[in-house]
Amino acid sequence: MTHQTVGHRHSTRPGLPDDPRAAVTEPTPSCPVEITLAALRGRWTTLVIRELLDGDRTFTELRQALPALSDKVLSDRLAHLTEAGVVDRRREPGWPSRTHYRLTPQGRRLGPVLQALWDWGATTAF
């Protein structure tokens, strides 16, 4: 038996969740889609995540992988992703010190999301 608030409203519209949070009339910060979009916000963010999906990287390695990305924007994106819980930052002692970045388990779950966005965009003409 399901809980009285779960499982009664069956969506007849494909792609829409059977979740009470989906029945809103305006965007809310607690909406899972808005949370995901907020984590991915900003130009270059998806490319930084793409690089980290291949494994841990230092700031220098990320900069080399994305040469058109400025140091300031890379720093901003990494700070945002760290704050969003997508990236872990680890500073290695020594001279010069090195800072390593890696995706958190939650961040790794963005891989299929990025793939779905790619797939949709690859078949859509504007």
C-alpha positions as CSV (number, residue, x, y, z in Angstrom):
1,M,0.0,0.0,0.0
2,T,1.4,3.4,-0.9
3,H,1.3,6.5,1.3
4,Q,-1.8,8.6,0.7
5,T,0.2,11.4,-0.8
6,V,2.3,9.2,-3.1
7,G,1.2,7.3,-6.1
8,H,-2.4,8.6,-6.6
9,R,-1.7,11.3,-9.2
10,H,-0.5,9.5,-12.3
11,S,0.9,11.8,-14.8
12,T,-0.7,11.4,-18.3
13,R,1.9,13.7,-19.7
14,P,5.1,12.0,-20.6
15,G,8.3,13.3,-19.0
16,L,6.5,15.0,-16.1
17,P,7.2,13.6,-12.6
18,D,4.5,12.1,-10.4
19,D,5.6,14.4,-7.5
20,P,3.6,17.0,-5.6
21,R,6.5,19.5,-6.1
22,A,5.7,19.5,-9.9
23,A,2.3,21.1,-9.4
24,V,3.6,24.6,-9.0
25,T,2.6,27.7,-10.9
26,E,6.0,29.5,-10.7
27,P,9.6,28.4,-10.3
28,T,10.7,27.8,-6.7
29,P,14.2,27.3,-5.3
30,S,13.1,23.8,-4.0
31,C,12.2,22.5,-7.4
32,P,14.6,19.8,-8.4
33,V,14.8,21.1,-12.0
34,E,15.6,24.6,-10.7
35,I,18.3,23.1,-8.4
36,T,19.9,21.3,-11.3
37,L,19.8,24.3,-13.6
38,A,21.3,26.5,-10.8
39,A,24.2,24.0,-10.4
40,L,24.8,24.1,-14.2
41,R,24.5,27.9,-14.5
42,G,27.1,29.9,-16.3
43,R,29.0,29.6,-19.5
44,W,31.8,27.0,-19.3
45,T,30.3,25.1,-16.3
46,T,29.3,22.0,-18.4
47,L,32.7,21.9,-19.9
48,V,34.4,22.0,-16.5
49,I,32.2,19.2,-15.4
50,R,33.0,17.2,-18.6
51,E,36.7,17.5,-17.8
52,L,36.2,16.3,-14.2
53,L,34.1,13.4,-15.4
54,D,37.4,11.9,-16.7
55,G,38.9,12.2,-13.3
56,D,40.6,14.5,-10.8
57,R,42.3,17.5,-12.3
58,T,44.5,20.4,-11.0
59,F,43.6,24.0,-11.8
60,T,46.5,24.0,-14.3
61,E,45.2,20.8,-16.0
62,L,41.8,22.3,-16.3
63,R,43.2,25.5,-17.8
64,Q,45.2,23.5,-20.3
65,A,42.2,21.4,-21.3
66,L,40.1,24.6,-21.8
67,P,42.6,27.1,-23.2
68,A,40.0,29.8,-24.2
69,L,38.7,29.9,-20.6
70,S,40.2,32.7,-18.5
71,D,41.7,32.0,-15.1
72,K,39.1,34.2,-13.4
73,V,36.1,32.4,-15.0
74,L,37.6,29.0,-14.2
75,S,38.1,30.1,-10.6
76,D,34.5,31.4,-10.5
77,R,33.1,28.2,-12.0
78,L,35.1,25.9,-9.6
79,A,34.0,28.0,-6.6
80,H,30.4,27.8,-7.7
81,L,30.5,24.1,-8.3
82,T,32.2,23.5,-4.9
83,E,29.5,25.6,-3.2
84,A,26.8,23.6,-5.0
85,G,28.3,20.3,-3.7
86,V,29.2,19.2,-7.2
87,V,33.0,19.5,-6.8
88,D,35.5,18.7,-4.0
89,R,38.5,20.9,-3.7
90,R,41.7,19.5,-2.1
91,R,44.8,21.6,-1.6
92,E,48.1,19.7,-1.6
93,P,50.8,21.2,0.6
94,G,54.2,22.1,-0.8
95,W,55.8,24.7,-3.0
96,P,54.2,25.5,-5.2
97,S,51.0,24.2,-3.6
98,R,48.6,22.3,-5.9
99,T,44.9,22.3,-5.7
100,H,43.1,19.2,-7.0
101,Y,39.4,19.2,-8.0
102,R,37.2,16.2,-8.3
103,L,33.5,15.5,-8.7
104,T,31.6,14.5,-5.6
105,P,29.3,11.5,-5.9
106,Q,26.4,13.9,-6.5
107,G,28.5,15.7,-9.2
108,R,29.2,12.4,-11.0
109,R,25.4,11.9,-11.3
110,L,25.4,14.9,-13.6
111,G,27.1,12.8,-16.3
112,P,23.9,11.3,-17.6
113,V,22.2,14.7,-17.3
114,L,24.8,16.3,-19.6
115,Q,24.5,13.3,-22.0
116,A,20.7,13.8,-22.1
117,L,21.1,17.5,-22.8
118,W,23.6,16.7,-25.6
119,D,21.3,14.1,-27.1
120,W,18.4,16.5,-27.1
121,G,20.4,19.3,-28.5
122,A,22.0,17.1,-31.2
123,T,18.5,16.3,-32.6
124,T,17.0,19.8,-32.2
125,A,17.2,22.5,-34.8
126,F,16.6,26.1,-33.8
